[in-house]
């Protein structure tokens, strides 16, 4: 099976906190837009809600009081980039 990840750089080949947040922002906007009481729109809203609820942002803390931007299945937390201020 082909990888679903498009690496931005050598060590950036996995989870990305910021892009995940952007994706969820877009999905939550879509959820509000499709507000009709139809089976398709109800299912779409339910699927978006499930995704939103299942993202574990606390995992990106590594147990610390900070969020880390990148995680890689190959390199782990090697990029070691904490998010703070206007990053």
QUIZI-V111339 format. One record per helix or strand. SS is the DSSP state (a for helix, b for strand). FROM is the first residue (numbers start at 1). TO is the last residue. If there is no record, write none. Layout:
[[SS/FROM/TO] [SS/FROM/TO]]
This chain:
[[b/9/9] [b/12/12] [b/15/16] [a/17/33] [a/39/54] [a/57/61] [b/67/68] [b/70/72] [b/76/76] [b/82/83]]
